[in-house]
């Protein structure tokens, strides 16, 4: 019997139809993924049911794909020490939680719908918040969501970004190499899907630039640029927007307080995270052994390729 949260009926239906979740095979898939992790001497990873089921759901219960994603997740965190820095909940993270930049709204878009993140760009102070600080905040929040938010995991996430008074000096900190490195974790490591990004309160000049960005995107339908608040309200629905945007989905102040409490409660979790990761020396030795005895190494075929990933 698996030890995972029960889903509301609407979300359970999404998992069954879209993610091919089958209660009769669920426990076997979780156990197969856990056994694989246990067998790899170079991977130290969490193996509790709720953590593993998040990756299996994202991979539509394809165990081999889930293996790849779990390995990428830990390889990345072991490799990118510069971006992740300490795994401890420090004053910088708490300050950003209190800053009003980021908020996770309490209600998703319907019981079986995606979670909503709201970002106020004007609250970012480039003298205090670097691009890597912002990435680290997102990474910590995503790791909490892996363990707590079934809507985020199953139905995905909608990002609403308010460009009011955006500090252009922050944009100067971005460079393509760093952006690719950060995006790799969000795209290939975190078990959720971006459903849509909605931009609101952007200047005409910014809207023009964002329009060019959208035209260059492979999935143009993911980026929506709203010329006014009323447009956003029509598309999302007032009931799903925060009070500060004329909606009924809680206040941003309450969201900040709620997240700070949640972040603090995960202090032991992140402290424990220091134990997990990939030992590249052991992986290299394991790959050499597989080359000598390919039949014995068949169970983890192709996994060694993650060692050679270049996030730059």
C-alpha positions in Angstrom: 0.0 0.0 0.0 1.4 3.4 -1.0 1.8 6.3 1.4 0.6 9.2 -0.7 -2.0 11.9 -0.3 -5.5 11.2 -1.6 -6.6 13.5 -4.5 -9.8 15.4 -4.8 -12.0 13.7 -7.5 -11.4 16.3 -10.2 -7.6 16.0 -9.8 -7.7 12.2 -9.6 -9.6 12.3 -12.9 -6.8 14.5 -14.4 -4.2 12.1 -13.2 -6.1 9.1 -14.7 -6.9 10.6 -18.1 -3.9 12.8 -18.8 -1.1 11.1 -16.9 -2.3 7.5 -17.3 -2.3 6.8 -13.6 -3.6 3.4 -12.7 -4.2 2.4 -9.1 -3.6 -1.3 -9.9 0.0 -0.7 -11.0 0.9 2.4 -9.0 2.6 0.7 -6.1 4.7 -1.5 -8.5 5.9 1.5 -10.4 6.9 3.3 -7.2 8.7 0.3 -5.9 10.6 -0.2 -9.2 11.8 3.4 -9.1 12.8 3.0 -5.5 14.7 -0.2 -6.2 16.6 1.4 -9.0 17.7 4.3 -6.8 18.8 1.9 -4.1 20.9 -0.1 -6.5 22.9 2.9 -7.8 25.9 3.3 -5.5 26.6 6.8 -6.8 23.1 8.2 -6.3 21.8 9.3 -2.9 18.2 10.3 -3.3 14.9 10.5 -1.4 12.9 7.3 -1.8 9.6 8.1 0.1 6.4 7.4 -1.9 5.2 11.0 -2.1 8.5 12.2 -3.5 8.8 9.4 -6.1 5.1 9.6 -7.2 5.7 13.3 -8.2 8.3 12.2 -10.8 6.3 9.2 -12.0 3.2 11.4 -12.5 5.1 14.0 -14.4 6.6 11.2 -16.6 3.1 9.6 -17.2 4.1 6.6 -15.1 7.0 5.7 -17.5 9.5 4.4 -15.0 12.5 4.7 -17.3 11.7 8.4 -17.9 11.2 9.0 -14.2 14.7 7.5 -13.6 16.2 9.9 -16.0 14.4 12.9 -14.4 15.4 11.9 -10.9 19.0 11.5 -12.0 19.0 14.8 -13.7 17.4 16.4 -10.7 20.2 15.3 -8.4 23.0 15.6 -10.9 22.1 19.2 -11.5 22.0 20.0 -7.8 25.4 18.4 -7.3 26.9 20.1 -10.3 25.5 23.6 -9.9 26.9 24.5 -6.4 27.3 28.1 -7.5 23.5 28.5 -8.2 22.3 26.5 -5.2 24.8 27.6 -2.7 23.8 26.4 0.7 20.8 24.1 1.1 19.9 25.9 4.4 17.0 28.2 4.7 19.0 31.4 5.4 18.2 35.1 6.0 18.3 35.8 2.2 15.5 33.3 1.5 13.4 34.5 4.4 13.9 38.1 3.3 12.8 37.3 -0.3 9.7 35.4 1.1 8.8 38.6 3.0 9.6 41.0 0.1 6.3 40.7 -1.7 8.0 39.7 -5.0 6.6 36.2 -5.1 3.3 34.7 -4.1 1.6 31.3 -4.5 -2.2 31.8 -4.5 -4.3 29.6 -2.3 -6.8 28.3 -4.8 -5.8 26.7 -8.1 -7.8 27.3 -11.3 -10.5 24.9 -10.3 -10.2 21.8 -8.1 -8.4 19.9 -10.9 -6.6 22.9 -12.4 -3.1 24.4 -12.2 -1.5 26.3 -9.4 -1.1 30.0 -9.8 2.2 31.9 -9.1 2.2 35.7 -9.0 5.3 37.8 -9.3 5.7 41.5 -8.8 8.8 42.6 -10.7 8.6 46.1 -9.2 9.4 44.7 -5.7 12.7 43.4 -6.8 15.7 45.5 -5.6 18.7 44.8 -7.8 21.0 46.1 -5.1 19.7 43.3 -2.8 18.3 40.6 -5.2 20.5 39.0 -7.8 19.3 36.8 -10.6 20.9 33.8 -8.9 19.0 34.7 -5.7 15.7 34.7 -7.6 16.6 31.3 -9.1 17.4 29.9 -5.7 14.1 31.1 -4.3 12.3 29.4 -7.2 14.2 26.2 -6.7 13.4 26.0 -3.0 9.8 26.7 -3.6 9.6 24.0 -6.3 11.2 21.5 -4.0 8.5 22.3 -1.4 5.8 22.0 -4.0 7.1 18.5 -5.1 6.2 17.4 -1.6 3.0 19.4 -0.9 1.2 20.5 -4.0 -0.6 17.9 -6.2 -2.2 20.5 -8.4 1.2 21.9 -9.2 2.5 18.4 -10.0 -0.4 17.0 -11.9 -2.1 20.0 -13.6 0.9 22.3 -13.8 1.5 26.0 -13.0 0.3 29.3 -14.4 2.7 32.2 -13.9 1.3 35.8 -13.7 4.0 38.4 -13.9 3.3 42.0 -13.1 5.8 44.3 -14.9 4.8 47.5 -13.0 8.0 49.5 -12.3 10.3 46.7 -13.4 13.9 47.5 -12.5 15.7 47.5 -15.8 19.0 47.2 -14.0 17.9 43.6 -13.1 17.6 42.7 -16.7 21.2 43.7 -17.3 22.2 40.9 -14.9 20.9 38.2 -17.3 23.2 36.5 -19.7 22.3 33.7 -22.1 24.6 31.1 -20.4 23.2 31.7 -17.0 19.7 31.6 -18.3 20.3 28.3 -20.0 21.8 26.8 -16.8 18.8 27.9 -14.7 16.2 26.9 -17.2 17.7 23.4 -17.4 16.6 22.6 -13.9 13.2 24.0 -14.3 12.6 22.3 -17.6 14.3 18.9 -17.1 14.5 18.4 -13.3 11.4 19.8 -11.7 8.3 17.6 -12.1 5.7 20.1 -13.3 4.6 21.8 -16.5 4.3 25.4 -17.3 0.7 25.9 -18.6 0.9 29.6 -19.4 2.7 32.8 -18.6 0.6 36.0 -18.4 2.3 39.4 -18.5 0.4 42.4 -17.1 1.1 46.1 -16.7 4.0 46.1 -19.1 4.9 49.4 -20.8 4.4 49.7 -24.5 8.2 49.3 -25.1 8.3 46.2 -22.9 5.2 44.8 -24.7 6.9 45.2 -28.0 10.1 43.4 -26.8 8.0 40.6 -25.3 6.1 40.3 -28.6 9.4 39.7 -30.3 10.3 37.1 -27.7 7.0 35.3 -28.2 7.5 35.2 -32.0 10.8 33.4 -31.5 9.3 30.9 -29.1 8.5 27.3 -30.2 5.4 27.3 -28.0 4.0 30.8 -28.7 0.7 29.9 -27.0 2.4 29.8 -23.6 3.1 33.5 -23.4 0.1 35.9 -23.1 0.7 39.7 -23.0 -2.2 41.7 -21.6 -2.5 45.4 -22.4 -4.6 46.0 -19.3 -5.9 44.4 -16.1 -9.3 43.8 -17.5 -7.9 41.5 -20.2 -6.1 39.4 -17.5 -9.3 39.2 -15.5 -11.3 37.9 -18.5 -8.8 35.2 -19.3 -8.0 33.9 -15.8 -11.2 34.8 -14.0 -11.5 37.3 -11.2 -12.2 34.5 -8.7 -8.7 33.1 -9.3 -6.8 36.4 -9.0 -5.6 38.0 -5.7 -7.6 40.9 -4.1 -4.8 43.3 -5.3 -5.9 42.5 -8.9 -9.6 42.8 -8.2 -10.0 39.1 -7.5 -11.2 36.8 -4.7 -8.3 34.4 -4.4 -6.9 35.7 -1.1 -4.4 38.6 -0.6 -0.7 38.7 -1.4 0.1 39.6 2.2 -1.6 36.4 3.4 0.2 34.4 0.7 3.6 35.8 1.8 2.9 34.9 5.5 1.7 31.4 4.5 4.8 30.7 2.4 7.2 32.0 5.1 5.6 29.6 7.6 5.9 26.8 5.1 9.5 27.6 4.3 10.4 27.6 8.0 8.7 24.3 8.5 10.9 22.8 5.8 14.2 23.8 7.5 14.8 20.1 8.6 14.0 18.9 5.1 16.5 21.2 3.4 19.2 20.5 6.0 18.7 16.8 5.2 19.1 17.6 1.5 22.8 18.2 2.1 23.1 14.4 2.2 21.7 13.8 -1.3 23.2 14.0 -4.7 25.5 12.3 -7.2 29.1 11.2 -6.5 30.8 11.6 -9.9 33.8 9.5 -8.9 31.6 6.6 -8.0 29.6 7.1 -11.2 32.7 7.0 -13.4 33.9 3.9 -11.7 30.5 2.3 -12.1 30.4 3.2 -15.9 33.8 1.6 -16.4 32.6 -1.5 -14.6 29.5 -1.6 -16.9 31.8 -1.4 -19.9 33.6 -4.5 -18.7 30.4 -6.4 -17.9 27.6 -4.9 -20.1 25.1 -7.6 -19.2 25.2 -6.7 -15.5 24.9 -3.0 -16.3 21.9 -3.3 -18.5 19.5 -2.2 -15.7 20.9 1.3 -15.7 21.8 1.6 -19.4 22.3 5.2 -20.7 22.1 6.7 -17.2 25.8 7.5 -17.2 25.2 10.1 -20.0 24.0 12.5 -17.4 27.5 12.8 -16.0 28.5 14.6 -19.2 25.8 17.1 -19.3 27.0 20.6 -19.9 24.6 23.2 -18.6 26.5 26.0 -20.1 
